[in-house]
Amino acid sequence: MPEWKIHMKWSKKMGIPDNIAGYTNGIIDAKKLEDYPEDFAKYINKVEFPRPKDRMPFSLADLLVTFGTHDVTKMKREVLPFFQRKGDAYVKAWYLHMVLDYLVKLKDWMKNTGGEY
């Protein structure tokens, strides 16, 4: 994935304030739960998934512990509402991060398959 300086460069070009871009990039690329900001940590602990009556529900935090925190964009449906509540700039930063990561993967794939890029 691109270095954060690339994410920050394009965020600036898109008119996203540095603090919002850094905050959003930090959540998306976090390596462990302890790396999340306090408000996001509270959110993922509150989002629960129902289970059969004889079993306790589990939280989004439980899911992230099980499957890994890095690149939380894979859980868009569960996580994007958090950014939507924070505002348009956060959503824009979320999608920009995803697009930049995708473009790097696409470039690498084309390079590895002998395609032009």
QUIMO-V879977 format. One record per backbone hydrogen bond with DSSP energy under -1.0 kcal/mol. CO is the residue of the C=O (numbers start at 1). NH is the residue of the N-H. Records with the same first field share a line. If there is no record, write none. Layout:
CO=NH / NH
//
This chain:
3=6 / 7
4=8
5=9
6=10
7=11
8=12
9=13
10=14
11=16
12=15
17=21
18=22
19=23
20=24
21=25
22=26
23=27
24=28
25=29
27=30
28=71
32=35
33=36
37=41
38=42
39=43
40=44
41=45
42=46
43=47
44=61
47=60
49=58
52=55
58=49
59=63
60=64
61=65
62=66
63=67
64=68
71=74
72=75
75=79
76=80
79=82
80=84
81=85
82=86
83=87
87=91
88=92
89=93
90=94
91=95
92=96
93=97
94=98
95=99
96=100
97=101
98=102
99=103
100=104
101=105
102=106
103=107
104=108
105=109
106=110
107=111
108=112
109=113
110=115
//
